[in-house]
Amino acid sequence: MTSMRWYSVKSSNLARIQYNKRWERLNVEFHDGSIYRYYDFPEEEFDALYSSGSKGKFLHRFIMDSYDYDRIN
């Protein structure tokens, strides 16, 4: 699952996620409308995030402190 389209997810914190395979970037939109971009993000991690039972917990445990990111809006 590696297209540039947004994927709506069921989460109390996350609204949508998007992955750019070419640039290895993950975009995460939160329910408050903020969007964060994570860099050098492997496709396998996107697949794991998408299929995880708790997207917010996965993001917090495995992504937030492991990848460089910027708030893009």
PQR file of N, CA, C, O and H, with PARSE charges and radii, in Angstrom:
ATOM      1  N   MET A   1       0.843  -1.162   0.000 -0.4000 1.5000
ATOM      2  CA  MET A   1       0.000   0.000   0.000 -0.0000 2.0000
ATOM      3  C   MET A   1       0.898   1.237   0.000  0.5500 1.7000
ATOM      4  O   MET A   1       1.277   1.736   1.060 -0.5500 1.4000
ATOM      5  N   THR A   2       1.226   1.716  -1.165 -0.4000 1.5000
ATOM      6  CA  THR A   2       2.215   2.787  -1.213 -0.0000 2.0000
ATOM      7  C   THR A   2       1.863   3.884  -2.206  0.5500 1.7000
ATOM      8  O   THR A   2       2.742   4.410  -2.887 -0.5500 1.4000
ATOM      9  H   THR A   2       0.918   1.310  -2.025  0.4000 1.0000
ATOM     10  N   SER A   3       0.607   4.228  -2.291 -0.4000 1.5000
ATOM     11  CA  SER A   3       0.278   5.305  -3.221 -0.0000 2.0000
ATOM     12  C   SER A   3       0.328   6.643  -2.495  0.5500 1.7000
ATOM     13  O   SER A   3       0.497   6.686  -1.276 -0.5500 1.4000
ATOM     14  H   SER A   3      -0.108   3.800  -1.737  0.4000 1.0000
ATOM     15  N   MET A   4       0.181   7.722  -3.236 -0.4000 1.5000
ATOM     16  CA  MET A   4       0.207   9.047  -2.642 -0.0000 2.0000
ATOM     17  C   MET A   4      -1.167   9.481  -2.142  0.5500 1.7000
ATOM     18  O   MET A   4      -1.345  10.644  -1.778 -0.5500 1.4000
ATOM     19  H   MET A   4       0.044   7.687  -4.225  0.4000 1.0000
ATOM     20  N   ARG A   5      -2.097   8.616  -2.116 -0.4000 1.5000
ATOM     21  CA  ARG A   5      -3.414   9.013  -1.625 -0.0000 2.0000
ATOM     22  C   ARG A   5      -3.438   8.940  -0.108  0.5500 1.7000
ATOM     23  O   ARG A   5      -2.654   8.218   0.507 -0.5500 1.4000
ATOM     24  H   ARG A   5      -1.953   7.671  -2.412  0.4000 1.0000
ATOM     25  N   TRP A   6      -4.347   9.697   0.484 -0.4000 1.5000
ATOM     26  CA  TRP A   6      -4.539   9.678   1.920 -0.0000 2.0000
ATOM     27  C   TRP A   6      -5.386   8.462   2.290  0.5500 1.7000
ATOM     28  O   TRP A   6      -6.321   8.107   1.573 -0.5500 1.4000
ATOM     29  H   TRP A   6      -4.984  10.284  -0.015  0.4000 1.0000
ATOM     30  N   TYR A   7      -5.054   7.837   3.401 -0.4000 1.5000
ATOM     31  CA  TYR A   7      -5.818   6.722   3.936 -0.0000 2.0000
ATOM     32  C   TYR A   7      -6.446   7.163   5.248  0.5500 1.7000
ATOM     33  O   TYR A   7      -5.734   7.479   6.201 -0.5500 1.4000
ATOM     34  H   TYR A   7      -4.294   8.126   3.983  0.4000 1.0000
ATOM     35  N   SER A   8      -7.770   7.187   5.305 -0.4000 1.5000
ATOM     36  CA  SER A   8      -8.451   7.468   6.565 -0.0000 2.0000
ATOM     37  C   SER A   8      -8.237   6.293   7.496  0.5500 1.7000
ATOM     38  O   SER A   8      -8.296   5.138   7.075 -0.5500 1.4000
ATOM     39  H   SER A   8      -8.349   6.930   4.531  0.4000 1.0000
ATOM     40  N   VAL A   9      -7.987   6.591   8.766 -0.4000 1.5000
ATOM     41  CA  VAL A   9      -7.746   5.523   9.735 -0.0000 2.0000
ATOM     42  C   VAL A   9      -8.660   5.721  10.937  0.5500 1.7000
ATOM     43  O   VAL A   9      -9.075   6.838  11.245 -0.5500 1.4000
ATOM     44  H   VAL A   9      -7.939   7.529   9.108  0.4000 1.0000
ATOM     45  N   LYS A  10      -8.966   4.616  11.607 -0.4000 1.5000
ATOM     46  CA  LYS A  10      -9.753   4.675  12.832 -0.0000 2.0000
ATOM     47  C   LYS A  10      -8.779   4.854  13.986  0.5500 1.7000
ATOM     48  O   LYS A  10      -8.008   3.954  14.317 -0.5500 1.4000
ATOM     49  H   LYS A  10      -8.629   3.708  11.356  0.4000 1.0000
ATOM     50  N   SER A  11      -8.831   6.031  14.587 -0.4000 1.5000
ATOM     51  CA  SER A  11      -7.918   6.357  15.670 -0.0000 2.0000
ATOM     52  C   SER A  11      -8.491   7.530  16.448  0.5500 1.7000
ATOM     53  O   SER A  11      -9.163   8.392  15.881 -0.5500 1.4000
ATOM     54  H   SER A  11      -9.457   6.762  14.318  0.4000 1.0000
ATOM     55  N   SER A  12      -8.225   7.560  17.737 -0.4000 1.5000
ATOM     56  CA  SER A  12      -8.691   8.699  18.532 -0.0000 2.0000
ATOM     57  C   SER A  12      -7.812   9.924  18.307  0.5500 1.7000
ATOM     58  O   SER A  12      -8.233  11.041  18.608 -0.5500 1.4000
ATOM     59  H   SER A  12      -7.679   6.860  18.198  0.4000 1.0000
ATOM     60  N   ASN A  13      -6.587   9.740  17.779 -0.4000 1.5000
ATOM     61  CA  ASN A  13      -5.664  10.856  17.545 -0.0000 2.0000
ATOM     62  C   ASN A  13      -5.435  11.154  16.070  0.5500 1.7000
ATOM     63  O   ASN A  13      -5.418  12.320  15.674 -0.5500 1.4000
ATOM     64  H   ASN A  13      -6.244   8.833  17.535  0.4000 1.0000
ATOM     65  N   LEU A  14      -5.261  10.129  15.256 -0.4000 1.5000
ATOM     66  CA  LEU A  14      -4.923  10.285  13.847 -0.0000 2.0000
ATOM     67  C   LEU A  14      -6.174  10.266  12.990  0.5500 1.7000
ATOM     68  O   LEU A  14      -7.088   9.475  13.225 -0.5500 1.4000
ATOM     69  H   LEU A  14      -5.275   9.182  15.577  0.4000 1.0000
ATOM     70  N   ALA A  15      -6.213  11.147  11.987 -0.4000 1.5000
ATOM     71  CA  ALA A  15      -7.334  11.182  11.049 -0.0000 2.0000
ATOM     72  C   ALA A  15      -6.987  10.437   9.764  0.5500 1.7000
ATOM     73  O   ALA A  15      -7.758   9.606   9.284 -0.5500 1.4000
ATOM     74  H   ALA A  15      -5.471  11.790  11.796  0.4000 1.0000
ATOM     75  N   ARG A  16      -5.784  10.758   9.203 -0.4000 1.5000
ATOM     76  CA  ARG A  16      -5.379  10.157   7.932 -0.0000 2.0000
ATOM     77  C   ARG A  16      -3.866   9.996   7.904  0.5500 1.7000
ATOM     78  O   ARG A  16      -3.132  10.684   8.612 -0.5500 1.4000
ATOM     79  H   ARG A  16      -5.158  11.434   9.592  0.4000 1.0000
ATOM     80  N   ILE A  17      -3.421   9.058   7.057 -0.4000 1.5000
ATOM     81  CA  ILE A  17      -1.989   8.878   6.830 -0.0000 2.0000
ATOM     82  C   ILE A  17      -1.743   8.768   5.328  0.5500 1.7000
ATOM     83  O   ILE A  17      -2.617   8.357   4.565 -0.5500 1.4000
ATOM     84  H   ILE A  17      -4.018   8.499   6.481  0.4000 1.0000
ATOM     85  N   GLN A  18      -0.538   9.143   4.928 -0.4000 1.5000
ATOM     86  CA  GLN A  18      -0.163   9.125   3.512 -0.0000 2.0000
ATOM     87  C   GLN A  18       1.309   8.749   3.421  0.5500 1.7000
ATOM     88  O   GLN A  18       2.112   9.158   4.261 -0.5500 1.4000
ATOM     89  H   GLN A  18       0.172   9.477   5.548  0.4000 1.0000
ATOM     90  N   TYR A  19       1.666   7.967   2.397 -0.4000 1.5000
ATOM     91  CA  TYR A  19       3.058   7.564   2.232 -0.0000 2.0000
ATOM     92  C   TYR A  19       3.543   7.858   0.823  0.5500 1.7000
ATOM     93  O   TYR A  19       2.853   7.576  -0.157 -0.5500 1.4000
ATOM     94  H   TYR A  19       1.014   7.635   1.715  0.4000 1.0000
ATOM     95  N   ASN A  20       4.745   8.433   0.732 -0.4000 1.5000
ATOM     96  CA  ASN A  20       5.395   8.683  -0.546 -0.0000 2.0000
ATOM     97  C   ASN A  20       6.567   7.716  -0.653  0.5500 1.7000
ATOM     98  O   ASN A  20       7.602   7.908  -0.015 -0.5500 1.4000
ATOM     99  H   ASN A  20       5.306   8.662   1.528  0.4000 1.0000
ATOM    100  N   LYS A  21       6.398   6.689  -1.456 -0.4000 1.5000
ATOM    101  CA  LYS A  21       7.417   5.648  -1.595 -0.0000 2.0000
ATOM    102  C   LYS A  21       8.705   6.206  -2.196  0.5500 1.7000
ATOM    103  O   LYS A  21       9.798   5.868  -1.742 -0.5500 1.4000
ATOM    104  H   LYS A  21       5.558   6.533  -1.975  0.4000 1.0000
ATOM    105  N   ARG A  22       8.586   7.047  -3.199 -0.4000 1.5000
ATOM    106  CA  ARG A  22       9.774   7.570  -3.885 -0.0000 2.0000
ATOM    107  C   ARG A  22      10.678   8.359  -2.937  0.5500 1.7000
ATOM    108  O   ARG A  22      11.898   8.204  -2.968 -0.5500 1.4000
ATOM    109  H   ARG A  22       7.698   7.323  -3.569  0.4000 1.0000
ATOM    110  N   TRP A  23      10.084   9.198  -2.102 -0.4000 1.5000
ATOM    111  CA  TRP A  23      10.858  10.054  -1.196 -0.0000 2.0000
ATOM    112  C   TRP A  23      10.939   9.499   0.223  0.5500 1.7000
ATOM    113  O   TRP A  23      11.566  10.101   1.095 -0.5500 1.4000
ATOM    114  H   TRP A  23       9.092   9.324  -2.076  0.4000 1.0000
ATOM    115  N   GLU A  24      10.303   8.352   0.450 -0.4000 1.5000
ATOM    116  CA  GLU A  24      10.257   7.714   1.778 -0.0000 2.0000
ATOM    117  C   GLU A  24       9.797   8.705   2.850  0.5500 1.7000
ATOM    118  O   GLU A  24      10.503   8.974   3.822 -0.5500 1.4000
ATOM    119  H   GLU A  24       9.794   7.864  -0.259  0.4000 1.0000
ATOM    120  N   ARG A  25       8.598   9.234   2.640 -0.4000 1.5000
ATOM    121  CA  ARG A  25       8.032  10.199   3.573 -0.0000 2.0000
ATOM    122  C   ARG A  25       6.648   9.753   4.011  0.5500 1.7000
ATOM    123  O   ARG A  25       5.823   9.319   3.207 -0.5500 1.4000
ATOM    124  H   ARG A  25       8.025   9.015   1.850  0.4000 1.0000
ATOM    125  N   LEU A  26       6.424   9.872   5.284 -0.4000 1.5000
ATOM    126  CA  LEU A  26       5.114   9.600   5.873 -0.0000 2.0000
ATOM    127  C   LEU A  26       4.494  10.920   6.282  0.5500 1.7000
ATOM    128  O   LEU A  26       5.137  11.724   6.957 -0.5500 1.4000
ATOM    129  H   LEU A  26       7.094  10.225   5.938  0.4000 1.0000
ATOM    130  N   ASN A  27       3.257  11.154   5.885 -0.4000 1.5000
ATOM    131  CA  ASN A  27       2.486  12.305   6.345 -0.0000 2.0000
ATOM    132  C   ASN A  27       1.384  11.790   7.259  0.5500 1.7000
ATOM    133  O   ASN A  27       0.695  10.820   6.941 -0.5500 1.4000
ATOM    134  H   ASN A  27       2.735  10.501   5.337  0.4000 1.0000
ATOM    135  N   VAL A  28       1.230  12.450   8.393 -0.4000 1.5000
ATOM    136  CA  VAL A  28       0.203  12.078   9.358 -0.0000 2.0000
ATOM    137  C   VAL A  28      -0.650  13.307   9.649  0.5500 1.7000
ATOM    138  O   VAL A  28      -0.134  14.348  10.055 -0.5500 1.4000
ATOM    139  H   VAL A  28       1.789  13.238   8.652  0.4000 1.0000
ATOM    140  N   GLU A  29      -1.946  13.181   9.441 -0.4000 1.5000
ATOM    141  CA  GLU A  29      -2.868  14.255   9.798 -0.0000 2.0000
ATOM    142  C   GLU A  29      -3.610  13.858  11.066  0.5500 1.7000
ATOM    143  O   GLU A  29      -4.168  12.765  11.164 -0.5500 1.4000
ATOM    144  H   GLU A  29      -2.365  12.335   9.112  0.4000 1.0000
ATOM    145  N   PHE A  30      -3.604  14.763  12.029 -0.4000 1.5000
ATOM    146  CA  PHE A  30      -4.294  14.533  13.284 -0.0000 2.0000
ATOM    147  C   PHE A  30      -5.689  15.128  13.224  0.5500 1.7000
ATOM    148  O   PHE A  30      -5.994  15.923  12.335 -0.5500 1.4000
ATOM    149  H   PHE A  30      -3.150  15.650  11.950  0.4000 1.0000
ATOM    150  N   HIS A  31      -6.533  14.745  14.165 -0.4000 1.5000
ATOM    151  CA  HIS A  31      -7.908  15.238  14.172 -0.0000 2.0000
ATOM    152  C   HIS A  31      -7.991  16.756  14.338  0.5500 1.7000
ATOM    153  O   HIS A  31      -8.988  17.362  13.946 -0.5500 1.4000
ATOM    154  H   HIS A  31      -6.286  14.100  14.887  0.4000 1.0000
ATOM    155  N   ASP A  32      -6.967  17.373  14.908 -0.4000 1.5000
ATOM    156  CA  ASP A  32      -6.991  18.833  15.052 -0.0000 2.0000
ATOM    157  C   ASP A  32      -6.585  19.555  13.764  0.5500 1.7000
ATOM    158  O   ASP A  32      -6.544  20.785  13.726 -0.5500 1.4000
ATOM    159  H   ASP A  32      -6.157  16.881  15.226  0.4000 1.0000
ATOM    160  N   GLY A  33      -6.282  18.784  12.704 -0.4000 1.5000
ATOM    161  CA  GLY A  33      -5.925  19.364  11.416 -0.0000 2.0000
ATOM    162  C   GLY A  33      -4.433  19.522  11.188  0.5500 1.7000
ATOM    163  O   GLY A  33      -4.011  19.811  10.068 -0.5500 1.4000
ATOM    164  H   GLY A  33      -6.314  17.785  12.735  0.4000 1.0000
ATOM    165  N   SER A  34      -3.631  19.341  12.220 -0.4000 1.5000
ATOM    166  CA  SER A  34      -2.178  19.454  12.044 -0.0000 2.0000
ATOM    167  C   SER A  34      -1.649  18.265  11.243  0.5500 1.7000
ATOM    168  O   SER A  34      -2.142  17.143  11.358 -0.5500 1.4000
ATOM    169  H   SER A  34      -3.974  19.106  13.129  0.4000 1.0000
ATOM    170  N   ILE A  35      -0.629  18.545  10.428 -0.4000 1.5000
ATOM    171  CA  ILE A  35      -0.014  17.508   9.593 -0.0000 2.0000
ATOM    172  C   ILE A  35       1.484  17.502   9.866  0.5500 1.7000
ATOM    173  O   ILE A  35       2.142  18.542   9.850 -0.5500 1.4000
ATOM    174  H   ILE A  35      -0.228  19.457  10.335  0.4000 1.0000
ATOM    175  N   TYR A  36       2.007  16.306  10.116 -0.4000 1.5000
ATOM    176  CA  TYR A  36       3.435  16.126  10.344 -0.0000 2.0000
ATOM    177  C   TYR A  36       4.007  15.229   9.258  0.5500 1.7000
ATOM    178  O   TYR A  36       3.368  14.268   8.830 -0.5500 1.4000
ATOM    179  H   TYR A  36       1.473  15.460  10.129  0.4000 1.0000
ATOM    180  N   ARG A  37       5.208  15.550   8.821 -0.4000 1.5000
ATOM    181  CA  ARG A  37       5.908  14.766   7.795 -0.0000 2.0000
ATOM    182  C   ARG A  37       7.142  14.139   8.433  0.5500 1.7000
ATOM    183  O   ARG A  37       7.956  14.824   9.052 -0.5500 1.4000
ATOM    184  H   ARG A  37       5.727  16.330   9.169  0.4000 1.0000
ATOM    185  N   TYR A  38       7.263  12.815   8.268 -0.4000 1.5000
ATOM    186  CA  TYR A  38       8.394  12.048   8.779 -0.0000 2.0000
ATOM    187  C   TYR A  38       9.270  11.637   7.602  0.5500 1.7000
ATOM    188  O   TYR A  38       8.774  11.175   6.575 -0.5500 1.4000
ATOM    189  H   TYR A  38       6.601  12.259   7.765  0.4000 1.0000
ATOM    190  N   TYR A  39      10.581  11.813   7.767 -0.4000 1.5000
ATOM    191  CA  TYR A  39      11.536  11.622   6.669 -0.0000 2.0000
ATOM    192  C   TYR A  39      12.292  10.300   6.799  0.5500 1.7000
ATOM    193  O   TYR A  39      12.416   9.737   7.887 -0.5500 1.4000
ATOM    194  H   TYR A  39      10.983  12.188   8.602  0.4000 1.0000
ATOM    195  N   ASP A  40      12.799   9.815   5.643 -0.4000 1.5000
ATOM    196  CA  ASP A  40      13.546   8.551   5.586 -0.0000 2.0000
ATOM    197  C   ASP A  40      12.757   7.440   6.255  0.5500 1.7000
ATOM    198  O   ASP A  40      13.276   6.686   7.078 -0.5500 1.4000
ATOM    199  H   ASP A  40      12.699  10.272   4.759  0.4000 1.0000
ATOM    200  N   PHE A  41      11.511   7.362   5.883 -0.4000 1.5000
ATOM    201  CA  PHE A  41      10.566   6.438   6.509 -0.0000 2.0000
ATOM    202  C   PHE A  41      10.350   5.229   5.608  0.5500 1.7000
ATOM    203  O   PHE A  41       9.835   5.375   4.500 -0.5500 1.4000
ATOM    204  H   PHE A  41      11.089   7.974   5.214  0.4000 1.0000
ATOM    205  N   PRO A  42      10.736   4.030   6.062 -0.5600 1.5000
ATOM    206  CA  PRO A  42      10.646   2.840   5.201  0.2800 2.0000
ATOM    207  C   PRO A  42       9.201   2.382   4.945  0.5500 1.7000
ATOM    208  O   PRO A  42       8.316   2.542   5.785 -0.5500 1.4000
ATOM    209  N   GLU A  43       9.007   1.827   3.790 -0.4000 1.5000
ATOM    210  CA  GLU A  43       7.687   1.334   3.390 -0.0000 2.0000
ATOM    211  C   GLU A  43       7.145   0.305   4.376  0.5500 1.7000
ATOM    212  O   GLU A  43       5.948   0.290   4.663 -0.5500 1.4000
ATOM    213  H   GLU A  43       9.726   1.697   3.107  0.4000 1.0000
ATOM    214  N   GLU A  44       8.012  -0.549   4.891 -0.4000 1.5000
ATOM    215  CA  GLU A  44       7.584  -1.585   5.830 -0.0000 2.0000
ATOM    216  C   GLU A  44       6.983  -0.970   7.099  0.5500 1.7000
ATOM    217  O   GLU A  44       6.047  -1.517   7.680 -0.5500 1.4000
ATOM    218  H   GLU A  44       8.984  -0.537   4.658  0.4000 1.0000
ATOM    219  N   GLU A  45       7.528   0.161   7.514 -0.4000 1.5000
ATOM    220  CA  GLU A  45       6.993   0.842   8.696 -0.0000 2.0000
ATOM    221  C   GLU A  45       5.607   1.423   8.403  0.5500 1.7000
ATOM    222  O   GLU A  45       4.726   1.410   9.263 -0.5500 1.4000
ATOM    223  H   GLU A  45       8.289   0.606   7.041  0.4000 1.0000
ATOM    224  N   PHE A  46       5.425   1.935   7.179 -0.4000 1.5000
ATOM    225  CA  PHE A  46       4.097   2.427   6.810 -0.0000 2.0000
ATOM    226  C   PHE A  46       3.086   1.292   6.853  0.5500 1.7000
ATOM    227  O   PHE A  46       1.992   1.448   7.395 -0.5500 1.4000
ATOM    228  H   PHE A  46       6.141   1.946   6.481  0.4000 1.0000
ATOM    229  N   ASP A  47       3.450   0.154   6.283 -0.4000 1.5000
ATOM    230  CA  ASP A  47       2.551  -1.004   6.289 -0.0000 2.0000
ATOM    231  C   ASP A  47       2.220  -1.437   7.711  0.5500 1.7000
ATOM    232  O   ASP A  47       1.078  -1.788   8.009 -0.5500 1.4000
ATOM    233  H   ASP A  47       4.339   0.026   5.842  0.4000 1.0000
ATOM    234  N   ALA A  48       3.227  -1.412   8.593 -0.4000 1.5000
ATOM    235  CA  ALA A  48       3.014  -1.797   9.992 -0.0000 2.0000
ATOM    236  C   ALA A  48       2.094  -0.798  10.698  0.5500 1.7000
ATOM    237  O   ALA A  48       1.215  -1.196  11.462 -0.5500 1.4000
ATOM    238  H   ALA A  48       4.154  -1.127   8.351  0.4000 1.0000
ATOM    239  N   LEU A  49       2.294   0.489  10.446 -0.4000 1.5000
ATOM    240  CA  LEU A  49       1.421   1.514  11.022 -0.0000 2.0000
ATOM    241  C   LEU A  49      -0.004   1.324  10.542  0.5500 1.7000
ATOM    242  O   LEU A  49      -0.938   1.328  11.344 -0.5500 1.4000
ATOM    243  H   LEU A  49       3.009   0.813   9.825  0.4000 1.0000
ATOM    244  N   TYR A  50      -0.174   1.157   9.246 -0.4000 1.5000
ATOM    245  CA  TYR A  50      -1.512   1.027   8.668 -0.0000 2.0000
ATOM    246  C   TYR A  50      -2.255  -0.182   9.223  0.5500 1.7000
ATOM    247  O   TYR A  50      -3.467  -0.124   9.429 -0.5500 1.4000
ATOM    248  H   TYR A  50       0.585   1.153   8.595  0.4000 1.0000
ATOM    249  N   SER A  51      -1.543  -1.269   9.464 -0.4000 1.5000
ATOM    250  CA  SER A  51      -2.195  -2.492   9.917 -0.0000 2.0000
ATOM    251  C   SER A  51      -2.241  -2.645  11.438  0.5500 1.7000
ATOM    252  O   SER A  51      -2.808  -3.613  11.943 -0.5500 1.4000
ATOM    253  H   SER A  51      -0.558  -1.316   9.296  0.4000 1.0000
ATOM    254  N   SER A  52      -1.659  -1.715  12.160 -0.4000 1.5000
ATOM    255  CA  SER A  52      -1.643  -1.830  13.621 -0.0000 2.0000
ATOM    256  C   SER A  52      -3.034  -1.614  14.203  0.5500 1.7000
ATOM    257  O   SER A  52      -3.859  -0.903  13.630 -0.5500 1.4000
ATOM    258  H   SER A  52      -1.197  -0.929  11.749  0.4000 1.0000
ATOM    259  N   GLY A  53      -3.277  -2.233  15.342 -0.4000 1.5000
ATOM    260  CA  GLY A  53      -4.563  -2.093  16.009 -0.0000 2.0000
ATOM    261  C   GLY A  53      -4.774  -0.710  16.598  0.5500 1.7000
ATOM    262  O   GLY A  53      -5.898  -0.208  16.628 -0.5500 1.4000
ATOM    263  H   GLY A  53      -2.607  -2.811  15.808  0.4000 1.0000
ATOM    264  N   SER A  54      -3.707  -0.099  17.060 -0.4000 1.5000
ATOM    265  CA  SER A  54      -3.774   1.246  17.620 -0.0000 2.0000
ATOM    266  C   SER A  54      -2.757   2.132  16.914  0.5500 1.7000
ATOM    267  O   SER A  54      -1.562   2.084  17.207 -0.5500 1.4000
ATOM    268  H   SER A  54      -2.794  -0.506  17.035  0.4000 1.0000
ATOM    269  N   LYS A  55      -3.240   2.927  15.994 -0.4000 1.5000
ATOM    270  CA  LYS A  55      -2.357   3.787  15.198 -0.0000 2.0000
ATOM    271  C   LYS A  55      -1.624   4.804  16.074  0.5500 1.7000
ATOM    272  O   LYS A  55      -0.432   5.043  15.877 -0.5500 1.4000
ATOM    273  H   LYS A  55      -4.210   2.965  15.756  0.4000 1.0000
ATOM    274  N   GLY A  56      -2.321   5.402  17.035 -0.4000 1.5000
ATOM    275  CA  GLY A  56      -1.715   6.389  17.907 -0.0000 2.0000
ATOM    276  C   GLY A  56      -0.602   5.799  18.765  0.5500 1.7000
ATOM    277  O   GLY A  56       0.458   6.408  18.913 -0.5500 1.4000
ATOM    278  H   GLY A  56      -3.289   5.209  17.195  0.4000 1.0000
ATOM    279  N   LYS A  57      -0.836   4.629  19.327 -0.4000 1.5000
ATOM    280  CA  LYS A  57       0.196   3.973  20.141 -0.0000 2.0000
ATOM    281  C   LYS A  57       1.396   3.594  19.288  0.5500 1.7000
ATOM    282  O   LYS A  57       2.539   3.754  19.714 -0.5500 1.4000
ATOM    283  H   LYS A  57      -1.696   4.134  19.207  0.4000 1.0000
ATOM    284  N   PHE A  58       1.139   3.095  18.088 -0.4000 1.5000
ATOM    285  CA  PHE A  58       2.236   2.721  17.189 -0.0000 2.0000
ATOM    286  C   PHE A  58       3.064   3.949  16.847  0.5500 1.7000
ATOM    287  O   PHE A  58       4.293   3.905  16.889 -0.5500 1.4000
ATOM    288  H   PHE A  58       0.210   2.965  17.742  0.4000 1.0000
ATOM    289  N   LEU A  59       2.395   5.041  16.510 -0.4000 1.5000
ATOM    290  CA  LEU A  59       3.095   6.281  16.180 -0.0000 2.0000
ATOM    291  C   LEU A  59       3.960   6.734  17.353  0.5500 1.7000
ATOM    292  O   LEU A  59       5.122   7.096  17.168 -0.5500 1.4000
ATOM    293  H   LEU A  59       1.396   5.077  16.475  0.4000 1.0000
ATOM    294  N   HIS A  60       3.408   6.713  18.530 -0.4000 1.5000
ATOM    295  CA  HIS A  60       4.130   7.170  19.714 -0.0000 2.0000
ATOM    296  C   HIS A  60       5.310   6.256  20.049  0.5500 1.7000
ATOM    297  O   HIS A  60       6.393   6.747  20.367 -0.5500 1.4000
ATOM    298  H   HIS A  60       2.464   6.419  18.680  0.4000 1.0000
ATOM    299  N   ARG A  61       5.120   4.955  19.985 -0.4000 1.5000
ATOM    300  CA  ARG A  61       6.160   3.997  20.386 -0.0000 2.0000
ATOM    301  C   ARG A  61       7.281   3.834  19.364  0.5500 1.7000
ATOM    302  O   ARG A  61       8.447   3.708  19.737 -0.5500 1.4000
ATOM    303  H   ARG A  61       4.240   4.557  19.727  0.4000 1.0000
ATOM    304  N   PHE A  62       6.936   3.838  18.086 -0.4000 1.5000
ATOM    305  CA  PHE A  62       7.912   3.433  17.077 -0.0000 2.0000
ATOM    306  C   PHE A  62       8.316   4.522  16.084  0.5500 1.7000
ATOM    307  O   PHE A  62       9.288   4.346  15.349 -0.5500 1.4000
ATOM    308  H   PHE A  62       5.988   3.940  17.783  0.4000 1.0000
ATOM    309  N   ILE A  63       7.603   5.625  16.047 -0.4000 1.5000
ATOM    310  CA  ILE A  63       7.865   6.611  14.995 -0.0000 2.0000
ATOM    311  C   ILE A  63       8.323   7.956  15.536  0.5500 1.7000
ATOM    312  O   ILE A  63       9.328   8.491  15.068 -0.5500 1.4000
ATOM    313  H   ILE A  63       6.814   5.768  16.644  0.4000 1.0000
ATOM    314  N   MET A  64       7.624   8.507  16.492 -0.4000 1.5000
ATOM    315  CA  MET A  64       7.852   9.893  16.918 -0.0000 2.0000
ATOM    316  C   MET A  64       9.294  10.192  17.333  0.5500 1.7000
ATOM    317  O   MET A  64       9.818  11.250  16.984 -0.5500 1.4000
ATOM    318  H   MET A  64       6.808   8.073  16.872  0.4000 1.0000
ATOM    319  N   ASP A  65       9.929   9.314  18.046 -0.4000 1.5000
ATOM    320  CA  ASP A  65      11.300   9.557  18.499 -0.0000 2.0000
ATOM    321  C   ASP A  65      12.354   8.893  17.616  0.5500 1.7000
ATOM    322  O   ASP A  65      13.547   8.974  17.908 -0.5500 1.4000
ATOM    323  H   ASP A  65       9.503   8.454  18.329  0.4000 1.0000
ATOM    324  N   SER A  66      11.923   8.243  16.547 -0.4000 1.5000
ATOM    325  CA  SER A  66      12.853   7.485  15.705 -0.0000 2.0000
ATOM    326  C   SER A  66      13.147   8.125  14.359  0.5500 1.7000
ATOM    327  O   SER A  66      14.127   7.761  13.708 -0.5500 1.4000
ATOM    328  H   SER A  66      10.954   8.177  16.310  0.4000 1.0000
ATOM    329  N   TYR A  67      12.322   9.068  13.926 -0.4000 1.5000
ATOM    330  CA  TYR A  67      12.472   9.663  12.602 -0.0000 2.0000
ATOM    331  C   TYR A  67      12.447  11.188  12.709  0.5500 1.7000
ATOM    332  O   TYR A  67      11.748  11.753  13.550 -0.5500 1.4000
ATOM    333  H   TYR A  67      11.526   9.363  14.455  0.4000 1.0000
ATOM    334  N   ASP A  68      13.219  11.840  11.845 -0.4000 1.5000
ATOM    335  CA  ASP A  68      13.154  13.289  11.757 -0.0000 2.0000
ATOM    336  C   ASP A  68      11.805  13.681  11.181  0.5500 1.7000
ATOM    337  O   ASP A  68      11.257  12.979  10.331 -0.5500 1.4000
ATOM    338  H   ASP A  68      13.787  11.381  11.162  0.4000 1.0000
ATOM    339  N   TYR A  69      11.274  14.798  11.643 -0.4000 1.5000
ATOM    340  CA  TYR A  69       9.960  15.233  11.172 -0.0000 2.0000
ATOM    341  C   TYR A  69       9.852  16.748  11.229  0.5500 1.7000
ATOM    342  O   TYR A  69      10.632  17.431  11.892 -0.5500 1.4000
ATOM    343  H   TYR A  69      11.720  15.368  12.334  0.4000 1.0000
ATOM    344  N   ASP A  70       8.860  17.241  10.511 -0.4000 1.5000
ATOM    345  CA  ASP A  70       8.476  18.658  10.529 -0.0000 2.0000
ATOM    346  C   ASP A  70       6.958  18.736  10.568  0.5500 1.7000
ATOM    347  O   ASP A  70       6.263  17.866  10.042 -0.5500 1.4000
ATOM    348  H   ASP A  70       8.227  16.686   9.972  0.4000 1.0000
ATOM    349  N   ARG A  71       6.464  19.773  11.188 -0.4000 1.5000
ATOM    350  CA  ARG A  71       5.046  20.098  11.057 -0.0000 2.0000
ATOM    351  C   ARG A  71       4.928  20.884   9.767  0.5500 1.7000
ATOM    352  O   ARG A  71       5.645  21.866   9.577 -0.5500 1.4000
ATOM    353  H   ARG A  71       7.028  20.480  11.615  0.4000 1.0000
ATOM    354  N   ILE A  72       4.035  20.470   8.872 -0.4000 1.5000
ATOM    355  CA  ILE A  72       3.993  21.096   7.551 -0.0000 2.0000
ATOM    356  C   ILE A  72       2.773  22.005   7.371  0.5500 1.7000
ATOM    357  O   ILE A  72       2.570  22.547   6.284 -0.5500 1.4000
ATOM    358  H   ILE A  72       3.452  19.672   9.026  0.4000 1.0000
ATOM    359  N   ASN A  73       1.977  22.177   8.393 -0.4000 1.5000
ATOM    360  CA  ASN A  73       0.894  23.162   8.321 -0.0000 2.0000
ATOM    361  C   ASN A  73       0.619  23.745   9.675  0.5500 1.7000
ATOM    362  O   ASN A  73      -0.262  24.594   9.814 -0.5500 1.4000
ATOM    363  H   ASN A  73       2.141  21.736   9.276  0.4000 1.0000
TER
END
